[in-house]
């Protein structure tokens, strides 16, 4: 009797195993199909197969020609500037600056060349007001670049000065 009772218990355990595989397949199949569908949708294959987005392209206006490329930058050489810095009663400290201005095109380069005396005056005046401590490090150089760009934009107003490029900065 013990064997008879044990046999059905074993058989009962075997039956759920087959049912468990069926349940696993029934649950995994929709997840797998949903994953494949999502992959096709986000890759753009499924919308094309369903005809979505195709109508938008058909009704789109004719393509306009691409805009012309921006003009090449032109570099205008600034004259060398030598000025004494504001040392505050200590021994004299001088700065020598060689730089170029980057402008958008040839018309702007011509406007910058025409306003060169004003640019040199503004640059020299600003440099004479700086202290030697303000020139230290890359932060000092970047601050100098920004201030000179602002002054160049004012001096050569119709022209667009896009950058000030330093060739040499010597503080002595």
MODELLER restraints for C-alpha pairs under 7 A, 6 or more apart:
rsr = mdl.restraints
at = mdl.atoms
rsr.add(forms.Gaussian(group=physical.xy_distance, feature=features.Distance(at['CA:40:A'], at['CA:46:A']), mean=5.24, stdev=0.5))
rsr.add(forms.Gaussian(group=physical.xy_distance, feature=features.Distance(at['CA:41:A'], at['CA:47:A']), mean=6.32, stdev=0.5))
rsr.add(forms.Gaussian(group=physical.xy_distance, feature=features.Distance(at['CA:47:A'], at['CA:53:A']), mean=6.87, stdev=0.5))
rsr.add(forms.Gaussian(group=physical.xy_distance, feature=features.Distance(at['CA:48:A'], at['CA:54:A']), mean=6.83, stdev=0.5))
rsr.add(forms.Gaussian(group=physical.xy_distance, feature=features.Distance(at['CA:71:A'], at['CA:104:A']), mean=6.45, stdev=0.5))
rsr.add(forms.Gaussian(group=physical.xy_distance, feature=features.Distance(at['CA:71:A'], at['CA:105:A']), mean=5.88, stdev=0.5))
rsr.add(forms.Gaussian(group=physical.xy_distance, feature=features.Distance(at['CA:72:A'], at['CA:104:A']), mean=6.71, stdev=0.5))
rsr.add(forms.Gaussian(group=physical.xy_distance, feature=features.Distance(at['CA:72:A'], at['CA:105:A']), mean=6.34, stdev=0.5))
rsr.add(forms.Gaussian(group=physical.xy_distance, feature=features.Distance(at['CA:73:A'], at['CA:102:A']), mean=6.34, stdev=0.5))
rsr.add(forms.Gaussian(group=physical.xy_distance, feature=features.Distance(at['CA:73:A'], at['CA:103:A']), mean=5.69, stdev=0.5))
rsr.add(forms.Gaussian(group=physical.xy_distance, feature=features.Distance(at['CA:73:A'], at['CA:104:A']), mean=4.86, stdev=0.5))
rsr.add(forms.Gaussian(group=physical.xy_distance, feature=features.Distance(at['CA:73:A'], at['CA:105:A']), mean=5.70, stdev=0.5))
rsr.add(forms.Gaussian(group=physical.xy_distance, feature=features.Distance(at['CA:74:A'], at['CA:102:A']), mean=5.76, stdev=0.5))
rsr.add(forms.Gaussian(group=physical.xy_distance, feature=features.Distance(at['CA:74:A'], at['CA:103:A']), mean=5.34, stdev=0.5))
rsr.add(forms.Gaussian(group=physical.xy_distance, feature=features.Distance(at['CA:74:A'], at['CA:104:A']), mean=6.24, stdev=0.5))
rsr.add(forms.Gaussian(group=physical.xy_distance, feature=features.Distance(at['CA:74:A'], at['CA:105:A']), mean=5.64, stdev=0.5))
rsr.add(forms.Gaussian(group=physical.xy_distance, feature=features.Distance(at['CA:74:A'], at['CA:106:A']), mean=6.58, stdev=0.5))
rsr.add(forms.Gaussian(group=physical.xy_distance, feature=features.Distance(at['CA:74:A'], at['CA:109:A']), mean=6.58, stdev=0.5))
rsr.add(forms.Gaussian(group=physical.xy_distance, feature=features.Distance(at['CA:75:A'], at['CA:100:A']), mean=6.16, stdev=0.5))
rsr.add(forms.Gaussian(group=physical.xy_distance, feature=features.Distance(at['CA:75:A'], at['CA:101:A']), mean=5.55, stdev=0.5))
rsr.add(forms.Gaussian(group=physical.xy_distance, feature=features.Distance(at['CA:75:A'], at['CA:102:A']), mean=4.61, stdev=0.5))
rsr.add(forms.Gaussian(group=physical.xy_distance, feature=features.Distance(at['CA:75:A'], at['CA:103:A']), mean=6.30, stdev=0.5))
rsr.add(forms.Gaussian(group=physical.xy_distance, feature=features.Distance(at['CA:76:A'], at['CA:100:A']), mean=5.43, stdev=0.5))
rsr.add(forms.Gaussian(group=physical.xy_distance, feature=features.Distance(at['CA:76:A'], at['CA:101:A']), mean=5.12, stdev=0.5))
rsr.add(forms.Gaussian(group=physical.xy_distance, feature=features.Distance(at['CA:76:A'], at['CA:102:A']), mean=6.46, stdev=0.5))
rsr.add(forms.Gaussian(group=physical.xy_distance, feature=features.Distance(at['CA:76:A'], at['CA:109:A']), mean=6.45, stdev=0.5))
rsr.add(forms.Gaussian(group=physical.xy_distance, feature=features.Distance(at['CA:77:A'], at['CA:99:A']), mean=6.52, stdev=0.5))
rsr.add(forms.Gaussian(group=physical.xy_distance, feature=features.Distance(at['CA:77:A'], at['CA:100:A']), mean=4.47, stdev=0.5))
rsr.add(forms.Gaussian(group=physical.xy_distance, feature=features.Distance(at['CA:77:A'], at['CA:101:A']), mean=6.53, stdev=0.5))
rsr.add(forms.Gaussian(group=physical.xy_distance, feature=features.Distance(at['CA:78:A'], at['CA:98:A']), mean=6.93, stdev=0.5))
rsr.add(forms.Gaussian(group=physical.xy_distance, feature=features.Distance(at['CA:78:A'], at['CA:99:A']), mean=5.60, stdev=0.5))
rsr.add(forms.Gaussian(group=physical.xy_distance, feature=features.Distance(at['CA:78:A'], at['CA:100:A']), mean=5.32, stdev=0.5))
rsr.add(forms.Gaussian(group=physical.xy_distance, feature=features.Distance(at['CA:79:A'], at['CA:98:A']), mean=6.95, stdev=0.5))
rsr.add(forms.Gaussian(group=physical.xy_distance, feature=features.Distance(at['CA:80:A'], at['CA:97:A']), mean=5.80, stdev=0.5))
rsr.add(forms.Gaussian(group=physical.xy_distance, feature=features.Distance(at['CA:80:A'], at['CA:98:A']), mean=4.93, stdev=0.5))
rsr.add(forms.Gaussian(group=physical.xy_distance, feature=features.Distance(at['CA:81:A'], at['CA:96:A']), mean=5.68, stdev=0.5))
rsr.add(forms.Gaussian(group=physical.xy_distance, feature=features.Distance(at['CA:81:A'], at['CA:97:A']), mean=5.15, stdev=0.5))
rsr.add(forms.Gaussian(group=physical.xy_distance, feature=features.Distance(at['CA:81:A'], at['CA:98:A']), mean=6.67, stdev=0.5))
rsr.add(forms.Gaussian(group=physical.xy_distance, feature=features.Distance(at['CA:81:A'], at['CA:124:A']), mean=6.86, stdev=0.5))
rsr.add(forms.Gaussian(group=physical.xy_distance, feature=features.Distance(at['CA:82:A'], at['CA:94:A']), mean=6.98, stdev=0.5))
rsr.add(forms.Gaussian(group=physical.xy_distance, feature=features.Distance(at['CA:82:A'], at['CA:95:A']), mean=5.63, stdev=0.5))
rsr.add(forms.Gaussian(group=physical.xy_distance, feature=features.Distance(at['CA:82:A'], at['CA:96:A']), mean=4.41, stdev=0.5))
rsr.add(forms.Gaussian(group=physical.xy_distance, feature=features.Distance(at['CA:82:A'], at['CA:97:A']), mean=6.40, stdev=0.5))
rsr.add(forms.Gaussian(group=physical.xy_distance, feature=features.Distance(at['CA:83:A'], at['CA:94:A']), mean=5.64, stdev=0.5))
rsr.add(forms.Gaussian(group=physical.xy_distance, feature=features.Distance(at['CA:83:A'], at['CA:95:A']), mean=5.46, stdev=0.5))
rsr.add(forms.Gaussian(group=physical.xy_distance, feature=features.Distance(at['CA:83:A'], at['CA:96:A']), mean=6.67, stdev=0.5))
rsr.add(forms.Gaussian(group=physical.xy_distance, feature=features.Distance(at['CA:83:A'], at['CA:124:A']), mean=6.38, stdev=0.5))
rsr.add(forms.Gaussian(group=physical.xy_distance, feature=features.Distance(at['CA:83:A'], at['CA:127:A']), mean=6.58, stdev=0.5))
rsr.add(forms.Gaussian(group=physical.xy_distance, feature=features.Distance(at['CA:83:A'], at['CA:128:A']), mean=6.00, stdev=0.5))
rsr.add(forms.Gaussian(group=physical.xy_distance, feature=features.Distance(at['CA:84:A'], at['CA:92:A']), mean=6.71, stdev=0.5))
rsr.add(forms.Gaussian(group=physical.xy_distance, feature=features.Distance(at['CA:84:A'], at['CA:93:A']), mean=5.63, stdev=0.5))
rsr.add(forms.Gaussian(group=physical.xy_distance, feature=features.Distance(at['CA:84:A'], at['CA:94:A']), mean=4.17, stdev=0.5))
rsr.add(forms.Gaussian(group=physical.xy_distance, feature=features.Distance(at['CA:84:A'], at['CA:95:A']), mean=6.09, stdev=0.5))
rsr.add(forms.Gaussian(group=physical.xy_distance, feature=features.Distance(at['CA:84:A'], at['CA:128:A']), mean=5.60, stdev=0.5))
rsr.add(forms.Gaussian(group=physical.xy_distance, feature=features.Distance(at['CA:85:A'], at['CA:93:A']), mean=5.53, stdev=0.5))
rsr.add(forms.Gaussian(group=physical.xy_distance, feature=features.Distance(at['CA:85:A'], at['CA:94:A']), mean=5.64, stdev=0.5))
rsr.add(forms.Gaussian(group=physical.xy_distance, feature=features.Distance(at['CA:85:A'], at['CA:95:A']), mean=6.73, stdev=0.5))
rsr.add(forms.Gaussian(group=physical.xy_distance, feature=features.Distance(at['CA:85:A'], at['CA:127:A']), mean=6.35, stdev=0.5))
rsr.add(forms.Gaussian(group=physical.xy_distance, feature=features.Distance(at['CA:85:A'], at['CA:128:A']), mean=4.73, stdev=0.5))
rsr.add(forms.Gaussian(group=physical.xy_distance, feature=features.Distance(at['CA:85:A'], at['CA:129:A']), mean=6.39, stdev=0.5))
rsr.add(forms.Gaussian(group=physical.xy_distance, feature=features.Distance(at['CA:85:A'], at['CA:130:A']), mean=5.65, stdev=0.5))
rsr.add(forms.Gaussian(group=physical.xy_distance, feature=features.Distance(at['CA:85:A'], at['CA:131:A']), mean=5.70, stdev=0.5))
rsr.add(forms.Gaussian(group=physical.xy_distance, feature=features.Distance(at['CA:85:A'], at['CA:132:A']), mean=6.41, stdev=0.5))
rsr.add(forms.Gaussian(group=physical.xy_distance, feature=features.Distance(at['CA:86:A'], at['CA:128:A']), mean=5.92, stdev=0.5))
rsr.add(forms.Gaussian(group=physical.xy_distance, feature=features.Distance(at['CA:86:A'], at['CA:129:A']), mean=5.55, stdev=0.5))
rsr.add(forms.Gaussian(group=physical.xy_distance, feature=features.Distance(at['CA:86:A'], at['CA:130:A']), mean=5.61, stdev=0.5))
rsr.add(forms.Gaussian(group=physical.xy_distance, feature=features.Distance(at['CA:86:A'], at['CA:131:A']), mean=4.84, stdev=0.5))
rsr.add(forms.Gaussian(group=physical.xy_distance, feature=features.Distance(at['CA:87:A'], at['CA:93:A']), mean=6.34, stdev=0.5))
rsr.add(forms.Gaussian(group=physical.xy_distance, feature=features.Distance(at['CA:87:A'], at['CA:131:A']), mean=5.81, stdev=0.5))
rsr.add(forms.Gaussian(group=physical.xy_distance, feature=features.Distance(at['CA:87:A'], at['CA:132:A']), mean=6.59, stdev=0.5))
rsr.add(forms.Gaussian(group=physical.xy_distance, feature=features.Distance(at['CA:93:A'], at['CA:172:A']), mean=5.58, stdev=0.5))
rsr.add(forms.Gaussian(group=physical.xy_distance, feature=features.Distance(at['CA:94:A'], at['CA:171:A']), mean=5.69, stdev=0.5))
rsr.add(forms.Gaussian(group=physical.xy_distance, feature=features.Distance(at['CA:94:A'], at['CA:172:A']), mean=5.19, stdev=0.5))
rsr.add(forms.Gaussian(group=physical.xy_distance, feature=features.Distance(at['CA:95:A'], at['CA:169:A']), mean=7.00, stdev=0.5))
rsr.add(forms.Gaussian(group=physical.xy_distance, feature=features.Distance(at['CA:95:A'], at['CA:170:A']), mean=5.47, stdev=0.5))
rsr.add(forms.Gaussian(group=physical.xy_distance, feature=features.Distance(at['CA:95:A'], at['CA:171:A']), mean=4.42, stdev=0.5))
rsr.add(forms.Gaussian(group=physical.xy_distance, feature=features.Distance(at['CA:95:A'], at['CA:172:A']), mean=6.30, stdev=0.5))
rsr.add(forms.Gaussian(group=physical.xy_distance, feature=features.Distance(at['CA:96:A'], at['CA:169:A']), mean=5.79, stdev=0.5))
rsr.add(forms.Gaussian(group=physical.xy_distance, feature=features.Distance(at['CA:96:A'], at['CA:170:A']), mean=5.01, stdev=0.5))
rsr.add(forms.Gaussian(group=physical.xy_distance, feature=features.Distance(at['CA:96:A'], at['CA:171:A']), mean=6.53, stdev=0.5))
rsr.add(forms.Gaussian(group=physical.xy_distance, feature=features.Distance(at['CA:97:A'], at['CA:168:A']), mean=5.70, stdev=0.5))
rsr.add(forms.Gaussian(group=physical.xy_distance, feature=features.Distance(at['CA:97:A'], at['CA:169:A']), mean=4.83, stdev=0.5))
rsr.add(forms.Gaussian(group=physical.xy_distance, feature=features.Distance(at['CA:97:A'], at['CA:170:A']), mean=6.59, stdev=0.5))
rsr.add(forms.Gaussian(group=physical.xy_distance, feature=features.Distance(at['CA:98:A'], at['CA:166:A']), mean=6.18, stdev=0.5))
rsr.add(forms.Gaussian(group=physical.xy_distance, feature=features.Distance(at['CA:98:A'], at['CA:167:A']), mean=5.29, stdev=0.5))
rsr.add(forms.Gaussian(group=physical.xy_distance, feature=features.Distance(at['CA:98:A'], at['CA:168:A']), mean=4.96, stdev=0.5))
rsr.add(forms.Gaussian(group=physical.xy_distance, feature=features.Distance(at['CA:98:A'], at['CA:169:A']), mean=6.62, stdev=0.5))
rsr.add(forms.Gaussian(group=physical.xy_distance, feature=features.Distance(at['CA:99:A'], at['CA:164:A']), mean=6.85, stdev=0.5))
rsr.add(forms.Gaussian(group=physical.xy_distance, feature=features.Distance(at['CA:99:A'], at['CA:165:A']), mean=5.48, stdev=0.5))
rsr.add(forms.Gaussian(group=physical.xy_distance, feature=features.Distance(at['CA:99:A'], at['CA:166:A']), mean=4.44, stdev=0.5))
rsr.add(forms.Gaussian(group=physical.xy_distance, feature=features.Distance(at['CA:99:A'], at['CA:167:A']), mean=5.22, stdev=0.5))
rsr.add(forms.Gaussian(group=physical.xy_distance, feature=features.Distance(at['CA:99:A'], at['CA:168:A']), mean=6.92, stdev=0.5))
rsr.add(forms.Gaussian(group=physical.xy_distance, feature=features.Distance(at['CA:100:A'], at['CA:164:A']), mean=5.92, stdev=0.5))
rsr.add(forms.Gaussian(group=physical.xy_distance, feature=features.Distance(at['CA:100:A'], at['CA:165:A']), mean=5.12, stdev=0.5))
rsr.add(forms.Gaussian(group=physical.xy_distance, feature=features.Distance(at['CA:100:A'], at['CA:166:A']), mean=6.55, stdev=0.5))
rsr.add(forms.Gaussian(group=physical.xy_distance, feature=features.Distance(at['CA:101:A'], at['CA:161:A']), mean=6.68, stdev=0.5))
rsr.add(forms.Gaussian(group=physical.xy_distance, feature=features.Distance(at['CA:101:A'], at['CA:163:A']), mean=5.96, stdev=0.5))
rsr.add(forms.Gaussian(group=physical.xy_distance, feature=features.Distance(at['CA:101:A'], at['CA:164:A']), mean=4.75, stdev=0.5))
rsr.add(forms.Gaussian(group=physical.xy_distance, feature=features.Distance(at['CA:101:A'], at['CA:165:A']), mean=6.17, stdev=0.5))
rsr.add(forms.Gaussian(group=physical.xy_distance, feature=features.Distance(at['CA:102:A'], at['CA:161:A']), mean=5.85, stdev=0.5))
rsr.add(forms.Gaussian(group=physical.xy_distance, feature=features.Distance(at['CA:102:A'], at['CA:162:A']), mean=5.55, stdev=0.5))
rsr.add(forms.Gaussian(group=physical.xy_distance, feature=features.Distance(at['CA:102:A'], at['CA:163:A']), mean=5.05, stdev=0.5))
rsr.add(forms.Gaussian(group=physical.xy_distance, feature=features.Distance(at['CA:102:A'], at['CA:164:A']), mean=6.22, stdev=0.5))
rsr.add(forms.Gaussian(group=physical.xy_distance, feature=features.Distance(at['CA:103:A'], at['CA:109:A']), mean=6.08, stdev=0.5))
rsr.add(forms.Gaussian(group=physical.xy_distance, feature=features.Distance(at['CA:103:A'], at['CA:160:A']), mean=5.79, stdev=0.5))
rsr.add(forms.Gaussian(group=physical.xy_distance, feature=features.Distance(at['CA:103:A'], at['CA:161:A']), mean=4.59, stdev=0.5))
rsr.add(forms.Gaussian(group=physical.xy_distance, feature=features.Distance(at['CA:103:A'], at['CA:162:A']), mean=5.54, stdev=0.5))
rsr.add(forms.Gaussian(group=physical.xy_distance, feature=features.Distance(at['CA:104:A'], at['CA:160:A']), mean=6.23, stdev=0.5))
rsr.add(forms.Gaussian(group=physical.xy_distance, feature=features.Distance(at['CA:104:A'], at['CA:161:A']), mean=6.99, stdev=0.5))
rsr.add(forms.Gaussian(group=physical.xy_distance, feature=features.Distance(at['CA:108:A'], at['CA:159:A']), mean=4.50, stdev=0.5))
rsr.add(forms.Gaussian(group=physical.xy_distance, feature=features.Distance(at['CA:108:A'], at['CA:160:A']), mean=6.43, stdev=0.5))
rsr.add(forms.Gaussian(group=physical.xy_distance, feature=features.Distance(at['CA:111:A'], at['CA:156:A']), mean=6.46, stdev=0.5))
rsr.add(forms.Gaussian(group=physical.xy_distance, feature=features.Distance(at['CA:111:A'], at['CA:159:A']), mean=6.02, stdev=0.5))
rsr.add(forms.Gaussian(group=physical.xy_distance, feature=features.Distance(at['CA:112:A'], at['CA:156:A']), mean=5.50, stdev=0.5))
rsr.add(forms.Gaussian(group=physical.xy_distance, feature=features.Distance(at['CA:112:A'], at['CA:159:A']), mean=6.66, stdev=0.5))
rsr.add(forms.Gaussian(group=physical.xy_distance, feature=features.Distance(at['CA:115:A'], at['CA:155:A']), mean=6.63, stdev=0.5))
rsr.add(forms.Gaussian(group=physical.xy_distance, feature=features.Distance(at['CA:115:A'], at['CA:156:A']), mean=5.90, stdev=0.5))
rsr.add(forms.Gaussian(group=physical.xy_distance, feature=features.Distance(at['CA:118:A'], at['CA:155:A']), mean=6.16, stdev=0.5))
rsr.add(forms.Gaussian(group=physical.xy_distance, feature=features.Distance(at['CA:119:A'], at['CA:152:A']), mean=6.16, stdev=0.5))
rsr.add(forms.Gaussian(group=physical.xy_distance, feature=features.Distance(at['CA:119:A'], at['CA:155:A']), mean=5.87, stdev=0.5))
rsr.add(forms.Gaussian(group=physical.xy_distance, feature=features.Distance(at['CA:122:A'], at['CA:151:A']), mean=6.57, stdev=0.5))
rsr.add(forms.Gaussian(group=physical.xy_distance, feature=features.Distance(at['CA:123:A'], at['CA:148:A']), mean=6.51, stdev=0.5))
rsr.add(forms.Gaussian(group=physical.xy_distance, feature=features.Distance(at['CA:134:A'], at['CA:140:A']), mean=5.52, stdev=0.5))
rsr.add(forms.Gaussian(group=physical.xy_distance, feature=features.Distance(at['CA:135:A'], at['CA:141:A']), mean=6.19, stdev=0.5))
rsr.add(forms.Gaussian(group=physical.xy_distance, feature=features.Distance(at['CA:145:A'], at['CA:164:A']), mean=6.08, stdev=0.5))
rsr.add(forms.Gaussian(group=physical.xy_distance, feature=features.Distance(at['CA:149:A'], at['CA:163:A']), mean=6.39, stdev=0.5))
rsr.add(forms.Gaussian(group=physical.xy_distance, feature=features.Distance(at['CA:149:A'], at['CA:164:A']), mean=6.10, stdev=0.5))
rsr.add(forms.Gaussian(group=physical.xy_distance, feature=features.Distance(at['CA:152:A'], at['CA:161:A']), mean=6.72, stdev=0.5))
rsr.add(forms.Gaussian(group=physical.xy_distance, feature=features.Distance(at['CA:153:A'], at['CA:160:A']), mean=6.65, stdev=0.5))
rsr.add(forms.Gaussian(group=physical.xy_distance, feature=features.Distance(at['CA:153:A'], at['CA:161:A']), mean=5.92, stdev=0.5))
